[in-house]
């Protein structure tokens, strides 16, 4: 009986992975380039009222350049391990949350992604957009991005 339950659990897990992968949305008109990645280890840093710390486990820092084509370049629906700070270097992008609420971010502005929040970033303008994303993620996390299916609340995109 235990063997049957174990096999059913393994089968359900595999099915969930395949269905999740099949429903995931992929980037379109987007190119990501890893510029650097380094291990910080455990740390606790503070200066001028800003605090960043990872005292419980080792963390890596990575910097990625994201290029989004004009008129619809999209990251696809996704979330990240750890925390991501994004700077829009040129152009403008619209970030959609899981409720399909849009936020427009212009060149010279930025945003933070955290808490496993599912979102999509799209270039709805006439000029290409360039973003720089700084990731602070658990050390040796294999993927800095996890694809997600389109949220049910957001069927207009």
C-alpha positions as CSV (number, residue, x, y, z in Angstrom):
1,X,0.0,0.0,0.0
2,X,2.8,2.4,0.8
3,X,4.4,1.7,-2.5
4,X,1.1,2.5,-4.3
5,X,0.8,5.8,-2.4
6,X,4.5,6.7,-3.1
7,X,4.0,5.9,-6.8
8,X,0.9,8.0,-7.0
9,X,2.7,10.9,-5.2
10,X,5.6,10.7,-7.6
11,X,3.2,10.6,-10.6
12,X,1.2,13.6,-9.4
13,X,4.5,15.6,-8.9
14,X,5.7,14.8,-12.4
15,X,2.3,15.6,-13.9
16,X,2.2,18.9,-12.0
17,X,5.7,19.8,-13.4
18,X,4.7,19.0,-17.0
19,X,1.4,20.8,-16.8
20,X,3.1,23.9,-15.2
21,X,5.7,23.9,-17.9
22,X,3.1,23.6,-20.6
23,X,1.1,26.5,-19.2
24,X,4.1,28.8,-18.6
25,X,4.4,31.9,-20.7
26,X,7.8,32.5,-22.3
27,X,9.5,35.7,-23.2
28,X,8.9,37.3,-26.6
29,X,11.1,40.0,-28.1
30,X,13.2,39.9,-25.0
31,X,16.9,39.1,-24.6
32,X,18.6,38.6,-21.2
33,X,22.3,38.8,-20.8
34,X,24.0,37.7,-17.6
35,X,26.8,40.3,-17.0
36,X,28.2,39.0,-13.7
37,X,27.5,36.7,-10.8
38,X,29.4,36.5,-7.5
39,X,28.9,34.8,-4.1
40,X,28.5,37.3,-1.2
41,X,28.2,34.6,1.5
42,X,26.3,35.6,4.7
43,X,26.2,39.3,5.2
44,X,24.7,42.2,7.2
45,X,25.3,45.6,5.7
46,X,23.9,49.1,6.6
47,X,24.7,52.6,5.6
48,X,22.8,55.9,5.4
49,X,19.6,54.3,6.6
50,X,19.6,51.5,4.1
51,X,19.9,47.9,5.3
52,X,20.6,44.7,3.4
53,X,21.3,41.4,5.1
54,X,21.3,37.7,4.6
55,X,22.5,36.4,8.0
56,X,20.8,33.0,7.7
57,X,22.2,31.7,4.4
58,X,24.7,32.5,1.7
59,X,23.6,34.8,-1.1
60,X,24.8,35.6,-4.6
61,X,24.6,38.9,-6.4
62,X,24.0,38.9,-10.2
63,X,23.5,41.6,-12.8
64,X,21.5,41.0,-15.9
65,X,20.8,43.3,-18.9
66,X,17.3,42.9,-20.4
67,X,16.6,44.2,-23.8
68,X,12.9,44.5,-24.8
69,X,11.9,45.2,-28.4
70,X,9.5,48.0,-29.1
71,X,5.8,47.5,-29.4
72,X,5.3,44.3,-27.4
73,X,8.7,42.9,-26.3
74,X,7.7,40.9,-23.1
75,X,9.3,39.0,-20.3
76,X,6.4,36.6,-20.1
77,X,4.8,35.8,-16.7
78,X,7.4,34.8,-14.1
79,X,8.8,35.3,-10.6
80,X,12.2,35.2,-9.1
81,X,14.0,33.6,-6.1
82,X,15.3,36.2,-3.7
83,X,15.0,39.9,-4.4
84,X,15.5,41.8,-7.7
85,X,16.1,45.6,-8.1
86,X,15.5,46.8,-11.6
87,X,16.6,50.0,-13.2
88,X,15.1,51.1,-16.5
89,X,18.1,52.6,-18.4
90,X,16.3,53.6,-21.6
91,X,12.8,53.5,-23.0
92,X,9.8,52.8,-20.9
93,X,8.1,49.5,-19.7
94,X,4.8,48.5,-18.2
95,X,4.9,46.0,-15.3
96,X,1.7,44.0,-14.8
97,X,1.0,42.3,-11.5
98,X,-1.0,39.1,-11.1
99,X,-4.2,41.1,-11.0
100,X,-3.3,42.7,-14.3
101,X,-2.7,46.1,-12.7
102,X,-0.3,48.1,-14.9
103,X,2.5,50.3,-13.7
104,X,4.5,52.4,-16.2
105,X,8.2,52.8,-15.4
106,X,10.2,55.4,-17.4
107,X,13.9,55.6,-18.1
108,X,15.7,56.7,-14.9
109,X,13.1,54.9,-12.7
110,X,13.2,51.5,-11.1
111,X,11.2,48.9,-9.3
112,X,11.7,46.0,-6.9
113,X,10.5,42.4,-7.3
114,X,10.2,40.2,-4.3
115,X,8.0,37.8,-2.3
116,X,7.6,35.4,-5.3
117,X,5.2,37.9,-6.9
118,X,4.1,36.8,-10.4
119,X,4.5,39.6,-12.9
120,X,5.1,40.4,-16.5
121,X,7.1,43.4,-17.9
122,X,6.3,44.6,-21.4
123,X,7.5,47.3,-23.7
124,X,4.4,49.0,-25.1
125,X,6.3,52.0,-26.5
126,X,7.8,52.7,-29.9
127,X,11.4,52.5,-28.8
128,X,13.4,49.6,-27.5
129,X,13.9,49.4,-23.7
130,X,16.9,48.4,-21.8
131,X,16.7,47.3,-18.1
132,X,19.4,46.3,-15.7
133,X,18.3,43.8,-13.0
134,X,20.4,43.2,-9.9
135,X,19.5,39.9,-8.2
136,X,20.2,38.9,-4.6
137,X,19.4,35.2,-4.6
138,X,20.3,32.1,-2.5
139,X,23.8,30.9,-3.4
140,X,23.9,28.4,-6.3
141,X,20.3,29.0,-7.2
142,X,20.3,27.5,-10.7
143,X,17.7,29.8,-12.3
144,X,17.2,33.5,-11.6
145,X,13.8,33.4,-13.3
146,X,10.9,30.9,-12.9
147,X,8.3,30.9,-15.7
148,X,4.6,31.0,-14.6
149,X,1.3,30.6,-16.4
150,X,-0.8,33.7,-17.1
151,X,-2.9,34.5,-14.0
152,X,-6.6,33.8,-14.4
153,X,-7.4,37.3,-13.3
154,X,-5.4,38.7,-16.3
155,X,-6.8,37.5,-19.5
156,X,-6.5,40.8,-21.5
157,X,-2.8,40.5,-22.2
